């Protein structure tokens, strides 16, 4: 059974690179005469996982990439976790699931209806130095996120509703997480708090003088932004040292090495506090002595490495899946799991750019993409169109939205209506914007190594050229690409979002407050959409919440800041030398710590 130990993995979205393509699969393995796996890796108690790019950071607070979350999930721990099959919550660092109370809460001098979740930490839970894990370790994690100078804008909104973490004076292993309102994800967020050791991450005690209530009060914003201790802590905490060298958690694996562009290595702890529960509770089981994340950007090289048994786990593209599922020699050594992928792919349109500021232009671009060709030719039919940021498996996905069709004639007419016409006869539409003649010439950025993204961009470019729109296609190395996206240094990009199994909090990606520093990279939103997003977060009744979900999806579709593409299934090849390896819908689709 796979257990996810990452707040990011369970409870909210995280950015990932899209469809990195694999190469051809050449025959390289054989089975013995009895049909069992004759592996040259037999007896090696480690798992080698393919990773197509370096993690951005391994700090549990400041890391944002999917690769970061995957590595962190084996190093850091939360109060509760999730069964990936049933999606039920299970106690982890906590003895039991949290006890909830609806109470009146003092919110900066005003009484409001709020929620409290109380947990008690297991007596056995200790840090590697032998000191006990207490409620103060979770309070410190919250303080890190609420420090306004810490680089964690993409996750800060999820903890905004937390106004305090109260540690019992008589029993420091008992803590109560106080929410200033009836936040609909209160159980998930409180149970998903991480334990962070302040003696490691704040040796100078910079954050010890602040309360969570003080850090939460918007009236203190200017004061906090100029506080020397706030600034000094953030300077240390945001540094490279705490992003890739000093990585200390309470989980079963410890961070050992990160060689940029090559690998990240985790080693199993001999004295992990949870060893007492191994074999008794599934969420504590861990078997490999090492988990090695092998970084191979070029997927042809990665596919070759897997054929030579240099990789135990690799996610494959639709193109390669079609070949691999019938490759008898490959299947003698590897099995292919195809769980539902909890993600959607999209093309992002920067609405702050003059060429893309009008929704008619964005809608026209959405009608200039040949979705069926992409699906049939490049995804081999193994994908489905989607129309919104809600995954189609969820019951509040808006099924009444009609996808934009591939219709160049209509797209051309819409551009004409918006005033984008070719006035100088050079073949490219133009328009006067703020006194300047602006050409409808756009740049499409995608992460290098992604064959699908490149092919999609070229298909898009060809269609757009037929209606007077020039598209330049640019590949960027992943970390550079990601930085461009975060800084809004793009016109058009292609990416994907991964999501958790629970309710969707749309604030991180779609609220205007999250344009600077958050994940609203395309600049979507206004007062109306912010109001709907905020209302969803505090509506605990399903029927009115669903109505608001349906409404915001309609608005996003109409405004077209994203060209929504596809959802589908993961194609994960796992070595057969493991007798209990499974694929799951919860990302990343497997749990290497459970392989034996």
C-alpha positions as CSV (number, residue, x, y, z in Angstrom):
1,X,0.0,0.0,0.0
2,X,1.4,3.4,-0.9
3,X,1.3,6.2,1.5
4,X,1.9,9.8,0.5
5,X,3.7,11.8,3.1
6,X,3.7,15.2,1.3
7,X,1.3,18.0,2.0
8,X,1.9,19.2,-1.6
9,X,1.2,15.7,-3.0
10,X,-2.0,15.1,-1.0
11,X,-3.6,18.5,-0.7
12,X,-2.8,20.8,-3.5
13,X,-1.4,21.6,-6.9
14,X,2.2,21.4,-7.9
15,X,3.8,22.4,-11.1
16,X,5.3,19.7,-13.5
17,X,7.0,19.6,-16.8
18,X,4.8,18.1,-19.6
19,X,5.2,15.0,-21.7
20,X,8.9,14.5,-21.8
21,X,9.3,12.2,-24.8
22,X,11.1,8.8,-24.7
23,X,13.0,7.2,-27.4
24,X,12.6,3.9,-29.2
25,X,12.8,0.8,-27.0
26,X,15.5,-1.6,-28.2
27,X,15.6,-5.2,-27.1
28,X,18.1,-5.6,-24.2
29,X,16.9,-8.2,-21.7
30,X,16.2,-11.9,-21.5
31,X,14.3,-14.2,-19.1
32,X,15.6,-17.5,-17.9
33,X,14.2,-20.8,-19.1
34,X,11.7,-21.0,-16.2
35,X,10.2,-17.6,-17.1
36,X,11.3,-15.8,-14.0
37,X,13.1,-12.5,-14.0
38,X,16.8,-12.9,-14.6
39,X,17.9,-9.5,-13.4
40,X,21.4,-8.3,-13.0
41,X,20.0,-6.1,-10.3
42,X,18.7,-9.0,-8.2
43,X,19.7,-8.7,-4.6
44,X,20.4,-5.0,-4.8
45,X,18.3,-3.4,-2.1
46,X,17.8,0.0,-3.8
47,X,15.3,1.6,-6.1
48,X,16.5,3.8,-9.0
49,X,13.8,6.3,-10.1
50,X,14.1,8.3,-13.4
51,X,13.8,12.1,-13.0
52,X,13.7,14.3,-16.1
53,X,15.1,17.4,-14.4
54,X,16.8,18.5,-11.3
55,X,14.5,19.4,-8.4
56,X,14.3,23.2,-7.9
57,X,14.9,23.0,-4.2
58,X,14.6,20.3,-1.5
59,X,13.5,22.7,1.2
60,X,10.0,21.5,2.2
61,X,8.7,25.1,2.3
62,X,10.4,26.7,-0.7
63,X,10.6,23.8,-3.1
64,X,7.9,24.0,-5.8
65,X,8.5,21.4,-8.5
66,X,7.1,17.9,-8.7
67,X,10.6,16.5,-8.5
68,X,11.1,18.3,-5.2
69,X,7.8,17.0,-3.8
70,X,8.7,13.5,-4.7
71,X,12.1,13.5,-3.0
72,X,10.7,15.4,0.0
73,X,7.9,12.8,0.6
74,X,10.5,10.3,1.8
75,X,12.3,12.7,4.1
76,X,9.6,14.8,5.8
77,X,6.4,13.8,7.6
78,X,3.0,15.1,8.4
79,X,0.4,14.5,11.1
80,X,-1.9,12.5,8.8
81,X,-1.5,10.9,5.4
82,X,-3.7,9.3,2.8
83,X,-4.4,5.8,1.6
84,X,-3.8,6.0,-2.2
85,X,-6.4,3.3,-2.9
86,X,-9.3,4.4,-0.7
87,X,-8.1,8.0,-0.4
88,X,-9.0,7.8,3.3
89,X,-7.0,9.7,5.8
90,X,-4.7,7.7,8.1
91,X,-2.8,8.9,11.3
92,X,0.9,9.2,10.8
93,X,2.9,11.4,13.2
94,X,-0.4,11.8,15.0
95,X,-1.8,8.9,17.1
96,X,-5.3,9.4,15.7
97,X,-7.0,11.6,13.2
98,X,-7.7,15.1,14.4
99,X,-10.7,16.1,16.6
100,X,-12.7,18.9,15.2
101,X,-14.6,21.7,17.0
102,X,-16.6,24.5,15.6
103,X,-15.9,27.5,17.9
104,X,-16.0,31.3,18.1
105,X,-12.5,32.6,17.4
106,X,-10.9,35.9,18.3
107,X,-9.7,37.2,14.9
108,X,-7.7,40.3,15.7
109,X,-10.3,41.6,18.1
110,X,-13.3,40.4,16.2
111,X,-15.3,37.3,17.1
112,X,-15.8,34.9,14.2
113,X,-17.0,31.4,13.6
114,X,-14.0,29.2,13.2
115,X,-12.7,25.6,13.4
116,X,-10.2,23.9,15.6
117,X,-8.4,20.6,14.9
118,X,-6.6,18.9,17.8
119,X,-3.9,16.2,17.4
120,X,-1.7,14.3,19.7
121,X,1.7,13.2,18.4
122,X,2.9,9.6,18.9
123,X,5.1,9.1,21.9
124,X,7.7,7.3,19.8
125,X,8.1,10.2,17.3
126,X,11.6,11.6,17.7
127,X,14.1,13.5,15.6
128,X,17.3,11.7,14.5
129,X,19.2,13.3,17.4
130,X,16.8,11.7,19.9
131,X,14.9,14.8,20.8
132,X,11.1,14.4,20.8
133,X,8.9,15.7,18.0
134,X,6.4,18.2,19.6
135,X,3.7,20.6,18.6
136,X,6.3,23.3,18.5
137,X,7.8,21.7,15.4
138,X,4.5,22.1,13.6
139,X,4.1,25.7,14.8
140,X,7.6,26.4,13.5
141,X,6.6,25.1,10.1
142,X,3.6,27.5,10.0
143,X,5.8,30.4,11.1
144,X,8.2,29.7,8.2
145,X,5.4,29.9,5.7
146,X,3.9,33.0,7.4
147,X,7.2,34.8,7.3
148,X,6.5,37.3,4.5
149,X,10.1,37.2,3.2
150,X,10.3,33.5,2.8
151,X,10.0,32.3,-0.8
152,X,6.8,30.3,-0.5
153,X,4.1,32.4,-2.1
154,X,2.6,29.5,-4.0
155,X,1.7,27.6,-0.7
156,X,1.1,30.5,1.7
157,X,-2.6,30.9,0.7
158,X,-3.4,27.4,2.0
159,X,-2.2,28.4,5.5
160,X,-3.8,31.9,5.4
161,X,-6.8,30.6,7.3
162,X,-4.6,29.3,10.2
163,X,-4.6,32.0,12.9
164,X,-2.8,30.0,15.6
165,X,-1.2,26.7,16.6
166,X,-1.6,26.2,20.3
167,X,0.7,23.7,22.0
168,X,-0.6,22.2,25.3
169,X,1.5,23.5,28.2
170,X,1.1,20.2,30.1
171,X,1.7,17.9,27.1
172,X,3.9,19.4,24.3
173,X,2.9,16.5,22.1
174,X,-0.6,17.8,21.9
175,X,-1.4,20.7,19.5
176,X,-4.5,22.5,18.3
177,X,-4.6,24.2,14.9
178,X,-7.0,27.2,14.9
179,X,-8.7,28.4,11.8
180,X,-10.1,31.9,11.7
181,X,-13.1,30.7,9.6
182,X,-14.8,27.5,8.4
183,X,-12.2,26.7,5.8
184,X,-13.4,23.8,3.7
185,X,-10.0,22.1,3.7
186,X,-9.3,22.6,7.4
187,X,-8.8,18.9,8.1
188,X,-6.5,18.4,5.1
189,X,-4.4,21.4,5.8
190,X,-4.1,20.9,9.6
191,X,-3.3,17.2,9.2
192,X,-0.9,18.0,6.4
193,X,1.3,20.3,8.4
194,X,5.0,19.2,8.5
195,X,7.3,18.7,11.4
196,X,10.3,21.0,11.0
197,X,13.2,21.0,13.5
198,X,13.8,24.7,14.5
199,X,17.2,23.8,16.0
200,X,18.3,22.9,12.5
201,X,16.5,25.5,10.4
202,X,16.6,28.5,12.9
203,X,19.8,28.0,15.0
204,X,19.8,31.8,15.8
205,X,16.2,31.7,17.0
206,X,15.1,34.5,14.6
207,X,11.5,33.3,14.6
208,X,11.2,32.4,18.3
209,X,10.0,35.9,19.2
210,X,7.0,35.8,16.9
211,X,3.6,34.3,17.4
212,X,1.5,32.8,14.6
213,X,-1.3,35.2,15.5
214,X,1.1,38.1,15.1
215,X,2.4,36.8,11.7
216,X,-1.2,36.3,10.5
217,X,-2.4,39.8,11.3
218,X,-2.6,41.9,8.1
219,X,-2.2,45.0,10.2
220,X,1.4,43.9,10.9
221,X,2.4,43.6,7.3
222,X,4.6,46.7,7.0
223,X,6.1,46.1,10.4
224,X,7.0,42.5,9.6
225,X,8.4,43.3,6.2
226,X,10.9,45.6,7.8
227,X,11.7,43.5,10.9
228,X,15.4,42.6,11.1
229,X,14.7,39.1,12.5
230,X,12.2,38.4,9.8
231,X,14.6,39.5,7.1
232,X,17.6,37.6,8.6
233,X,15.7,34.4,9.0
234,X,14.4,34.5,5.4
235,X,17.8,35.3,4.1
236,X,19.2,32.1,5.6
237,X,16.2,30.0,5.0
238,X,15.9,31.0,1.3
239,X,19.6,30.3,0.7
240,X,21.1,27.5,-1.3
241,X,22.4,25.9,1.8
242,X,18.9,25.2,3.1
243,X,17.7,24.3,-0.4
244,X,20.1,21.6,-1.3
245,X,22.6,20.9,1.5
246,X,20.9,21.0,4.9
247,X,17.8,18.8,4.3
248,X,16.6,17.3,7.6
249,X,13.3,15.7,8.3
250,X,11.7,13.1,10.5
251,X,10.9,10.6,7.8
252,X,12.4,7.1,7.1
253,X,15.0,8.4,4.7
254,X,17.8,10.9,5.1
255,X,19.2,13.1,2.4
256,X,22.7,12.1,1.4
257,X,23.7,13.7,-1.9
258,X,22.6,15.8,-4.8
259,X,24.9,16.0,-7.8
260,X,23.4,18.6,-10.1
261,X,22.4,17.0,-13.4
262,X,23.2,13.5,-12.3
263,X,21.3,12.2,-9.2
264,X,19.8,12.7,-5.8
265,X,20.4,10.0,-3.2
266,X,18.4,9.1,-0.1
267,X,19.5,6.5,2.5
268,X,17.3,4.6,4.9
269,X,17.7,5.6,8.5
270,X,18.8,2.8,10.8
271,X,17.3,4.4,13.9
272,X,14.2,5.9,12.4
273,X,11.5,6.4,15.1
274,X,8.8,4.6,13.0
275,X,10.7,1.3,12.8
276,X,8.5,0.1,15.7
277,X,5.5,0.2,13.4
278,X,7.0,-1.3,10.3
279,X,5.2,-4.5,9.5
280,X,2.3,-3.5,11.7
281,X,0.9,-0.4,10.0
282,X,1.2,-0.1,6.2
283,X,1.8,3.6,6.2
284,X,5.1,3.0,8.0
285,X,6.5,0.2,5.8
286,X,9.7,1.0,4.0
287,X,12.1,-1.5,2.4
288,X,14.9,-0.2,0.1
289,X,18.2,0.8,1.7
290,X,18.6,3.6,-0.9
291,X,16.3,5.5,-3.2
292,X,18.2,7.1,-6.0
293,X,16.7,9.7,-8.4
294,X,18.7,9.5,-11.6
295,X,18.4,12.7,-13.5
296,X,18.4,12.1,-17.3
297,X,16.9,15.0,-19.3
298,X,17.0,13.2,-22.7
299,X,14.4,10.5,-22.6
300,X,15.9,8.5,-25.4
301,X,19.0,8.1,-23.2
302,X,16.7,7.3,-20.2
303,X,14.8,4.7,-22.1
304,X,18.1,3.0,-23.1
305,X,19.2,3.1,-19.5
306,X,16.0,1.4,-18.4
307,X,16.4,-1.3,-21.0
308,X,19.8,-2.0,-19.6
309,X,18.2,-2.1,-16.1
310,X,19.8,1.1,-15.1
311,X,16.4,2.5,-14.0
312,X,13.8,0.7,-11.9
313,X,11.0,3.2,-12.4
314,X,10.3,5.4,-15.4
315,X,7.2,7.2,-16.7
316,X,6.7,6.8,-20.4
317,X,5.0,8.8,-23.1
318,X,2.0,7.5,-25.1
319,X,4.3,6.9,-28.1
320,X,6.6,4.7,-26.1
321,X,3.7,3.0,-24.3
322,X,2.3,1.8,-27.6
323,X,5.6,0.1,-28.4
324,X,6.4,-1.1,-24.9
325,X,3.1,-2.9,-24.2
326,X,3.9,-5.3,-27.1
327,X,7.6,-5.6,-26.5
328,X,7.9,-9.1,-25.1
329,X,11.5,-8.9,-24.1
330,X,11.0,-5.6,-22.2
331,X,7.9,-7.1,-20.5
332,X,10.0,-10.0,-19.3
333,X,11.8,-7.6,-17.0
334,X,9.3,-4.8,-16.5
335,X,5.6,-4.4,-15.9
336,X,3.7,-1.3,-17.0
337,X,1.2,0.3,-14.7
338,X,-1.4,2.7,-16.1
339,X,-3.2,4.5,-13.2
340,X,-5.2,7.6,-13.9
341,X,-3.0,10.6,-13.9
342,X,-4.3,13.3,-11.5
343,X,-3.3,16.2,-13.8
344,X,-4.3,18.2,-16.8
345,X,-2.1,19.8,-19.5
346,X,-2.6,23.2,-20.9
347,X,-1.2,26.1,-22.9
348,X,-0.9,29.2,-20.9
349,X,-1.5,32.7,-22.4
350,X,0.0,35.7,-20.7
351,X,-3.0,38.0,-20.5
352,X,-0.8,40.9,-19.4
353,X,0.9,41.0,-22.9
354,X,-0.7,43.5,-25.3
355,X,-1.2,40.9,-28.0
356,X,-3.1,38.6,-25.6
357,X,-5.0,41.1,-23.4
358,X,-8.3,40.6,-25.2
359,X,-10.3,37.5,-24.7
360,X,-11.3,37.4,-28.4
361,X,-7.7,36.9,-29.3
362,X,-7.3,34.1,-26.7
363,X,-10.4,32.4,-27.8
364,X,-9.3,32.6,-31.4
365,X,-6.0,31.0,-30.5
366,X,-7.9,28.2,-28.7
367,X,-9.7,27.6,-32.0
368,X,-6.5,27.4,-34.0
369,X,-5.2,24.3,-32.3
370,X,-5.8,20.9,-34.0
371,X,-6.6,18.9,-30.9
372,X,-7.6,15.7,-32.8
373,X,-4.2,15.6,-34.6
374,X,-2.4,16.0,-31.3
375,X,-4.4,13.3,-29.7
376,X,-4.3,10.8,-32.6
377,X,-0.8,11.4,-34.0
378,X,1.2,12.4,-31.0
379,X,-0.7,10.9,-28.0
380,X,-1.8,7.8,-29.9
381,X,-5.4,8.3,-28.8
382,X,-4.4,7.8,-25.1
383,X,-5.8,11.1,-23.8
384,X,-9.1,12.9,-23.5
385,X,-9.9,16.6,-24.0
386,X,-10.6,18.6,-20.9
387,X,-12.1,22.1,-20.5
388,X,-11.3,23.4,-17.0
389,X,-8.9,23.3,-14.0
390,X,-11.1,20.7,-12.3
391,X,-10.2,17.1,-13.1
392,X,-13.1,15.3,-15.0
393,X,-13.3,12.5,-12.4
394,X,-14.5,15.0,-9.8
395,X,-18.3,15.5,-9.4
396,X,-18.1,19.3,-9.7
397,X,-16.3,19.2,-13.1
398,X,-18.5,21.3,-15.5
399,X,-19.6,18.8,-18.1
400,X,-21.8,21.4,-19.8
401,X,-18.9,23.4,-21.2
402,X,-18.4,22.8,-24.9
403,X,-14.7,22.6,-25.8
404,X,-13.3,25.1,-28.2
405,X,-13.4,23.5,-31.7
406,X,-10.6,23.5,-34.2
407,X,-12.0,26.2,-36.6
408,X,-9.6,28.4,-38.4
409,X,-12.3,30.3,-40.3
410,X,-14.0,31.3,-37.1
411,X,-10.7,32.1,-35.4
412,X,-9.8,34.4,-38.3
413,X,-13.2,36.1,-38.1
414,X,-12.7,36.7,-34.4
415,X,-9.3,38.3,-34.9
416,X,-10.9,40.6,-37.5
417,X,-13.6,41.6,-35.1
418,X,-11.0,42.3,-32.4
419,X,-9.2,44.7,-34.9
420,X,-6.2,42.5,-35.6
421,X,-5.7,42.8,-39.3
422,X,-2.7,42.9,-41.7
423,X,-2.4,46.7,-42.3
424,X,1.0,46.7,-43.9
425,X,0.7,43.6,-46.1
426,X,3.6,41.7,-44.5
427,X,1.4,38.6,-43.8
428,X,1.2,39.1,-40.1
429,X,-1.8,40.8,-38.4
430,X,-1.2,44.0,-36.4
431,X,-3.1,46.6,-34.4
432,X,-2.4,49.9,-32.8
433,X,-2.1,49.5,-29.1
434,X,-1.5,52.6,-26.9
435,X,-0.3,54.5,-29.9
436,X,2.1,51.8,-31.1
437,X,1.6,49.4,-34.0
438,X,1.9,45.9,-32.4
439,X,2.4,42.8,-34.6
440,X,0.5,39.6,-33.7
441,X,3.8,37.8,-33.4
442,X,4.1,35.5,-30.3
443,X,6.7,33.3,-28.7
444,X,5.8,29.7,-27.6
445,X,8.2,28.5,-24.9
446,X,8.4,24.9,-23.8
447,X,10.8,22.8,-21.7
448,X,13.6,21.3,-23.8
449,X,13.5,17.5,-24.2
450,X,9.7,17.4,-24.6
451,X,9.0,16.0,-28.1
452,X,5.2,16.3,-27.5
453,X,5.5,20.0,-26.6
454,X,7.8,20.6,-29.6
455,X,5.4,18.8,-32.0
456,X,2.4,20.6,-30.5
457,X,4.1,24.0,-30.9
458,X,4.9,23.2,-34.6
459,X,1.4,22.1,-35.3
460,X,0.1,25.3,-33.6
461,X,2.6,27.4,-35.6
462,X,1.4,26.0,-38.9
463,X,-2.2,26.6,-38.2
464,X,-1.6,30.1,-36.9
465,X,0.4,31.0,-40.0
466,X,-2.8,30.3,-42.0
467,X,-4.7,33.1,-40.2
468,X,-1.9,35.7,-40.1
469,X,-0.4,35.0,-36.7
470,X,3.3,34.5,-36.4
471,X,4.5,32.0,-33.7
472,X,8.1,31.6,-32.8
473,X,9.0,28.3,-31.0
474,X,11.7,28.3,-28.2
475,X,12.9,25.4,-26.1
476,X,14.3,26.3,-22.7
477,X,16.2,24.1,-20.1
478,X,13.8,23.2,-17.4
479,X,15.1,25.4,-14.5
480,X,15.4,28.4,-16.9
481,X,11.9,27.7,-18.3
482,X,10.4,27.5,-14.8
483,X,12.0,30.8,-13.8
484,X,10.7,32.5,-16.9
485,X,7.2,31.2,-16.1
486,X,7.4,32.4,-12.4
487,X,8.6,35.8,-13.5
488,X,5.9,36.1,-16.2
489,X,8.6,36.3,-18.8
490,X,6.6,34.6,-21.5
491,X,3.8,35.0,-24.0
492,X,2.8,31.4,-24.5
493,X,3.9,28.4,-22.5
494,X,2.9,24.7,-22.2
495,X,2.8,23.0,-18.9
496,X,0.6,20.8,-16.7
497,X,-0.8,20.9,-13.2
498,X,-1.0,18.0,-10.9
499,X,-3.7,17.8,-8.2
500,X,-4.7,16.0,-5.1
501,X,-7.7,13.7,-4.6
502,X,-9.7,16.1,-2.4
503,X,-11.5,19.4,-3.0
504,X,-9.9,21.9,-5.2
505,X,-8.8,25.2,-3.7
506,X,-8.4,27.5,-6.8
507,X,-6.8,30.4,-5.0
508,X,-3.2,29.4,-5.7
509,X,-3.5,29.6,-9.5
510,X,-6.5,31.8,-10.2
511,X,-6.7,34.5,-7.6
512,X,-5.4,38.0,-8.5
513,X,-3.6,38.1,-5.1
514,X,-1.3,35.3,-6.4
515,X,-0.1,37.0,-9.5
516,X,3.1,38.2,-7.9
517,X,4.9,35.4,-6.2
518,X,2.1,32.9,-6.5
519,X,1.1,30.6,-9.4
520,X,-1.3,32.9,-11.3
521,X,1.3,33.1,-14.0
522,X,-1.1,34.2,-16.7
523,X,-2.6,37.1,-14.9
524,X,-6.2,35.9,-14.8
525,X,-8.9,37.4,-12.7
526,X,-10.9,40.3,-11.4
527,X,-13.0,41.2,-8.3
528,X,-15.8,38.9,-9.4
529,X,-13.7,35.8,-9.9
530,X,-11.8,36.5,-6.6
531,X,-15.1,36.7,-4.8
532,X,-16.2,33.3,-6.1
533,X,-12.8,31.7,-5.3
534,X,-12.9,33.1,-1.8
535,X,-16.5,32.0,-1.3
536,X,-15.7,28.4,-2.4
537,X,-13.0,28.2,0.3
538,X,-15.4,28.8,3.1
539,X,-18.5,27.0,1.9
540,X,-18.9,23.6,3.6
541,X,-22.2,22.7,2.1
542,X,-21.8,20.7,-1.1
543,X,-24.7,22.0,-3.2
544,X,-23.9,25.8,-3.1
545,X,-20.1,25.0,-3.3
546,X,-20.7,23.0,-6.5
547,X,-22.7,25.8,-8.1
548,X,-19.8,28.1,-7.5
549,X,-17.3,25.6,-8.9
550,X,-19.5,25.3,-12.0
551,X,-19.7,29.1,-12.4
552,X,-15.9,29.8,-12.0
553,X,-15.2,27.1,-14.6
554,X,-17.6,28.8,-17.1
555,X,-15.9,32.2,-16.5
556,X,-12.4,30.7,-17.0
557,X,-13.6,29.0,-20.2
558,X,-15.0,32.2,-21.5
559,X,-11.9,34.3,-20.6
560,X,-9.6,31.6,-22.1
561,X,-6.4,32.4,-20.1
562,X,-5.5,28.7,-20.6
563,X,-6.0,26.5,-23.7
564,X,-7.0,23.4,-21.8
565,X,-5.6,20.3,-23.5
566,X,-5.8,16.7,-22.1
567,X,-6.1,14.4,-19.2
568,X,-5.1,10.7,-19.4
569,X,-3.3,7.9,-17.7
570,X,0.3,7.5,-16.5
571,X,2.4,4.9,-18.2
572,X,4.9,3.7,-15.5
573,X,7.3,0.9,-16.2
574,X,8.4,-0.8,-13.0
575,X,11.0,-3.5,-12.7
576,X,9.5,-7.0,-12.0
577,X,12.2,-7.8,-9.4
578,X,9.9,-6.1,-6.9
579,X,7.1,-8.3,-5.8
580,X,4.8,-5.6,-4.4
581,X,5.2,-2.6,-6.7
582,X,1.9,-1.0,-7.7
583,X,0.8,2.1,-9.6
584,X,-1.7,4.6,-8.0
585,X,-3.7,7.5,-9.1
586,X,-2.2,9.7,-6.4
587,X,1.0,11.3,-7.7
588,X,3.7,10.5,-8.5
589,X,1.9,7.2,-9.2
590,X,4.0,4.9,-7.0
591,X,5.8,4.8,-3.7
592,X,9.4,3.6,-4.1
593,X,9.8,3.2,-0.3
594,X,7.3,0.3,-0.4
595,X,9.2,-1.7,-3.1
596,X,10.8,-5.0,-1.9
